[in-house]
Amino acid sequence: MTWTLAPLQNKREYTKNEKIVLEYFFTNTDKNIYCAKNALSNQLWAFLVWQYSRSQLSMRDRFLQLFEDSKSALEKWIISEEEYFSLDDLAEKITNSQSLNLDFFENKASDFLKKWWVDYGHNSLKDADRIRFALEWVSQVFTKVVESPFPALWDFQEKSTRYLHFWNDSLIFPDDIKNSKYSSEIISQSKELMETYLEFMPKVKETLAKNWVVKREEFSSDRSFENTLNAKTFDILRYLLPSNVSTSLWASFSTRTLESHLSFMLSHPLEEVRLIAKWMHEEALKLSPWLLKHVAVSDFDIKRREKIENYISDLLWEDDENEEIWLYQGIEDEDRVNIIFEWDLDNHICASIIFENGRKEGISYDEALELVEEMDNSDKEVLMKLYLEDRWSHDRMPRALQHSSIMFEYLVDFWAYRDIQRHRASAQLWQWATAIHWYDYPEFIELDWMEEFKEKYDEVMTKATILAKKVVKENSYLSEYVCALGHLIRTTFEMNPGQVAYVFEMRTTPQGHQSYRKLFIESYKQFKKMAPIFSRFIRVWSDLENASRKVQEEKAEEKRKKLWI
């Protein structure tokens, strides 16, 4: 069995040493389907991808050809005996678990990639190479910059704020804060937010327990009860965390994405972003020396930003008479969601279904759309039901749901945005962190027994909001460090119908946070008016009252027991 319907594509039978070497770098030697192991460096893999795409050889055979290249280089006096590294030498070292020296192949790959990536601009090769970063002790402001490459071809994972401990030393104050005329106010405000967070952490936890928000008798173990109580407490208090509080994340980029994104960050107005971009560049060059030769400050980004921001400011703020427009509060749920809708969505979904499955008839999209426009709603519902009714909870929306798009504009708290931003399949714009739109309230704060916390929360959040109004006039980017995670920001998400369904279903589940649950439940309510047929096939959990992390914590506890953690 070759795992495909064709014979084995290897050029010949492999010798014992060839098998030893190949099995060190690949997952098998006798199938047509195989993977490259981690032992194959990014740079060498990208080099092989290029050679492979222009060769009749299999990937394994093309890899073995490297040793023939090494032998040829020795015979032509291109390399010395000391530099020469044969396949048999490598097989012996692998067998004896000795360290491997692949300098010849790495240098060959470097020279090749320098020529073809940089000199001749073969950018497609850059997609074969990935750089993986650990970015630790960075601000919440920075995470949103590094997590916004364009296009969004990357992966990331932030540390969950539930598993981080925060204190005054967690705050980051770059020099552009220290050099601001509002320096003392910004630093003082950040510290007051953090001190309020620390002061009320034990008080809120005790209050939740006393008022039976989380009940011990409902849990199978002390650990799951305590974890749920801690999570609920933190979900309330995290709204106070300043945007300059530190966190950590892992991020992985293709070279092509990283190249343009580093240039963007090196041109950013904030010092923290520019410094970390510089250090990211230095570390990436250690892995692939010719990877990022063209990374540099982008004059285009700097000039474009300055010109357009000045123009917009002149356009919108000809005088300061209407300053109070910066501050408003008490926004209803429906006012936090605005759907910008341009398509007759149900008709286009039905037309896409007919087009995709009309291969026997060879129907065009226009013909499919005309056919749908002649159907009544009951026929459209039958068509969509046949297409979607058997979808299980883990089945993705099928391909015909990728056409058309819906753009949502949200006014959402900064903390919730940290979660919903992860939906990279959407096209996103946001106005970055700010405090000028006032703030949201955490769960339970309106109850009588939270009165002390609410009073202090309003005090410190209002002070931050007013300070932001002053700082934004000096530097709109610097003002990002003034806000807390509970402050509201504006963002847009443009998604196709399949992505809309995925986000609605994922972000309304009971274990989700009430902030983004409310946002997407309201989005679904408004979406139903615009796509009444398709919306029936989206599985939204709209019961806010029964939201709880209890089930999740109980499952986690069972897993810990099985794993002896």
Residue pairs with C-beta under 8 A, 6 or more apart in sequence:
1 31
2 8
2 9
2 30
2 31
2 32
3 31
3 32
3 33
4 32
4 33
6 32
8 30
8 31
8 32
9 32
9 58
10 29
10 30
10 58
10 60
10 61
11 57
11 58
11 61
14 22
14 29
16 91
17 87
17 88
17 91
18 64
18 87
18 91
19 29
20 91
20 94
20 95
21 64
21 87
21 90
21 91
21 94
22 29
22 60
22 63
22 64
23 29
24 37
24 39
24 94
25 36
25 37
25 39
25 40
25 63
26 34
26 35
26 36
26 37
26 40
26 59
26 60
26 63
27 34
27 35
27 37
28 34
29 60
34 59
34 60
36 45
36 59
40 48
41 102
41 106
41 109
41 287
42 128
42 129
42 130
42 131
42 287
42 288
43 106
43 109
43 110
43 113
43 129
43 287
43 288
43 291
44 102
44 105
44 106
44 109
45 128
45 129
46 109
46 113
46 125
46 126
46 128
46 129
46 255
46 288
47 108
47 109
47 112
47 113
48 59
48 62
48 63
49 125
49 128
50 112
50 116
50 122
50 125
51 62
51 65
52 59
52 62
55 62
57 65
64 87
66 105
66 108
67 85
67 86
67 87
67 90
69 108
70 79
70 84
70 85
70 86
70 104
70 105
71 84
71 86
73 79
73 84
73 104
74 80
74 81
74 83
74 84
79 104
83 103
83 104
84 104
85 101
85 102
85 103
85 104
85 105
90 100
92 98
93 99
93 100
94 100
110 288
110 289
110 290
113 125
113 288
113 290
113 291
114 289
114 290
114 293
116 122
116 125
117 123
117 125
117 126
117 255
117 290
117 291
117 293
118 290
118 293
118 294
123 256
126 254
126 255
126 256
126 259
126 291
127 153
127 254
127 255
127 256
129 254
129 255
129 288
129 291
130 252
130 253
130 254
130 255
131 252
131 253
131 255
131 258
131 284
131 287
131 288
131 291
132 250
132 251
132 252
133 250
133 251
133 252
133 253
133 280
133 283
133 284
134 248
134 249
134 250
135 142
135 143
135 146
135 248
135 249
135 250
135 251
135 276
135 280
136 248
137 172
137 246
137 248
138 146
138 172
138 246
138 247
138 248
138 249
138 272
138 276
139 172
139 243
139 244
139 245
139 246
139 247
139 272
139 481
140 241
140 242
140 243
140 244
140 245
140 247
140 414
140 418
140 433
140 485
141 243
141 244
141 270
141 272
141 433
141 480
141 481
142 270
142 272
142 273
142 276
143 158
143 247
143 249
143 418
144 417
144 418
144 421
144 430
144 432
144 433
145 265
145 268
145 270
145 273
146 156
146 249
146 251
146 261
146 265
146 273
146 276
147 156
147 158
147 249
147 251
147 421
148 421
148 428
149 253
149 257
149 258
149 260
149 261
149 264
150 260
150 261
150 264
151 257
152 424
152 425
152 428
153 253
153 254
153 256
153 257
154 251
154 252
154 253
154 254
154 257
154 258
154 261
154 424
155 251
155 252
156 249
156 250
156 251
156 252
156 422
157 249
157 250
158 247
158 248
158 249
158 418
159 247
159 248
159 249
161 234
161 238
161 241
161 247
161 415
162 230
162 231
162 234
164 247
164 248
166 194
166 197
166 198
166 241
166 245
167 194
167 198
168 191
168 194
168 195
168 198
170 194
170 245
170 246
171 190
171 191
171 194
171 242
171 244
171 245
171 246
172 244
172 245
172 246
172 272
173 186
173 187
173 190
173 244
174 270
174 271
174 272
174 275
174 481
175 271
176 270
176 271
176 272
176 475
176 478
177 183
177 186
177 187
177 244
177 478
177 481
178 187
180 186
180 471
180 474
180 475
180 478
181 474
182 467
182 470
182 471
182 474
185 467
185 470
186 467
186 471
186 481
186 482
189 242
189 460
189 463
189 464
189 467
189 482
190 242
190 244
190 481
190 482
192 460
192 463
193 240
193 241
193 242
193 460
193 464
193 484
194 240
194 241
194 242
194 245
196 240
196 456
196 457
196 460
197 237
197 238
197 240
197 241
199 456
200 237
200 240
200 453
200 456
201 233
201 234
201 237
203 452
203 453
204 233
204 236
204 237
204 450
204 453
205 229
205 230
205 233
207 449
207 450
207 453
208 214
208 229
208 232
208 233
208 444
209 229
210 449
211 447
211 449
213 232
213 444
214 225
214 228
214 229
214 232
214 550
216 222
216 225
218 225
218 550
219 225
219 228
219 550
219 553
219 554
220 554
220 557
221 557
223 557
223 560
224 550
224 553
224 554
224 556
224 557
227 553
227 556
227 557
228 548
228 549
228 550
228 553
231 549
231 553
232 443
232 549
235 442
235 443
235 513
235 514
236 442
236 443
236 444
236 445
236 453
237 442
238 415
238 442
238 485
238 486
239 413
239 415
239 439
239 440
239 441
239 442
239 457
239 461
239 484
239 485
239 486
240 457
240 460
240 461
240 484
240 485
240 486
241 415
241 484
241 485
242 481
242 483
242 484
242 485
243 414
243 433
243 480
243 481
243 482
243 483
243 484
243 485
243 487
244 481
253 261
255 288
255 291
255 292
258 284
258 292
259 291
259 292
259 294
259 295
262 277
262 280
262 281
262 284
262 292
262 295
263 295
263 296
263 297
263 298
263 301
264 298
264 301
265 273
265 274
265 276
265 277
265 280
266 274
266 277
266 278
266 281
266 295
266 296
266 297
266 298
267 274
267 297
267 298
267 299
267 301
267 302
268 274
268 277
268 477
269 305
269 475
269 477
269 478
270 477
270 478
270 480
281 292
281 295
284 291
284 292
285 291
285 292
309 476
323 469
326 436
326 469
327 436
327 438
327 465
327 466
327 469
328 437
328 438
329 438
331 411
331 438
331 488
333 518
333 519
333 522
334 522
334 525
334 526
335 411
336 410
336 411
336 412
336 519
336 522
337 408
337 409
337 410
337 519
337 522
337 523
337 526
338 408
338 409
338 410
339 406
339 407
339 408
339 409
339 523
339 526
339 527
339 530
340 406
340 407
340 408
340 409
340 492
341 406
341 407
341 530
342 405
343 404
343 405
343 406
345 404
345 406
345 497
345 530
345 531
345 534
346 380
346 384
346 531
346 532
346 533
346 534
347 369
347 372
347 373
347 380
348 369
348 403
348 404
349 384
349 400
349 401
349 403
349 404
349 497
349 531
349 534
350 368
350 372
350 375
350 380
350 383
350 384
351 365
351 368
351 369
351 371
351 372
352 365
352 368
352 400
352 401
352 402
352 403
352 404
353 383
353 384
353 387
353 400
354 363
354 368
354 371
354 372
354 383
355 363
355 364
355 365
355 368
355 400
356 399
356 400
358 368
363 371
372 380
375 383
377 533
380 533
381 533
381 536
384 533
384 534
384 537
385 537
387 398
387 400
388 397
388 398
388 537
389 537
391 397
391 398
391 537
393 539
396 498
396 502
397 497
397 498
397 499
397 501
397 502
398 498
401 496
401 497
401 498
401 501
402 496
402 497
402 498
403 496
403 497
404 496
404 497
405 494
405 495
405 496
406 494
406 495
406 496
406 497
406 500
406 527
406 530
407 492
407 493
407 494
407 495
408 492
408 493
408 494
408 495
408 523
409 490
409 491
409 492
410 490
410 491
410 492
410 493
410 519
411 437
411 488
411 489
411 490
412 420
412 488
412 489
412 491
412 515
412 516
412 519
413 439
413 440
413 485
413 486
413 487
413 488
413 489
413 515
414 433
414 483
414 484
414 485
414 486
414 487
414 488
414 489
415 485
415 486
415 513
415 515
416 513
416 515
416 516
416 519
417 430
417 489
417 491
418 485
419 507
419 513
419 516
420 493
420 503
420 507
420 516
420 519
421 428
421 430
421 491
423 493
423 495
423 499
423 502
423 503
425 495
425 499
426 493
426 494
426 495
426 499
426 503
427 493
427 494
427 495
428 491
428 492
428 493
428 494
429 491
429 492
430 489
430 490
430 491
430 492
431 489
431 490
431 491
432 476
432 477
432 480
432 489
433 480
433 483
433 487
433 489
434 468
434 472
434 479
434 480
434 483
434 487
434 488
434 489
435 464
435 465
435 467
435 468
435 469
435 479
435 482
435 483
435 484
435 487
436 465
436 468
436 469
436 472
436 479
437 487
437 488
437 489
437 490
438 461
438 465
438 487
438 488
439 461
439 464
439 465
439 484
439 486
439 487
439 488
440 486
440 487
440 488
440 515
441 454
441 457
441 486
442 457
442 486
443 514
444 450
445 453
445 454
445 457
446 454
461 484
461 486
461 487
464 482
464 483
464 484
464 487
465 487
467 482
468 479
468 482
468 483
468 487
471 478
471 479
471 482
472 479
493 503
495 503
497 531
497 534
500 527
500 538
501 537
501 538
503 520
504 520
504 523
504 524
504 527
504 538
504 540
505 538
505 539
505 540
506 512
507 516
507 517
507 519
507 520
508 517
508 520
508 521
508 524
508 540
508 541
508 542
509 517
509 541
510 541
510 543
510 546
510 547
510 548
510 551
511 547
511 548
511 549
511 551
511 552
512 547
514 544
514 547
517 544
517 547
518 544
520 540
521 540
521 542
521 544
524 535
524 538
524 540
524 542
527 535
528 535
559 565
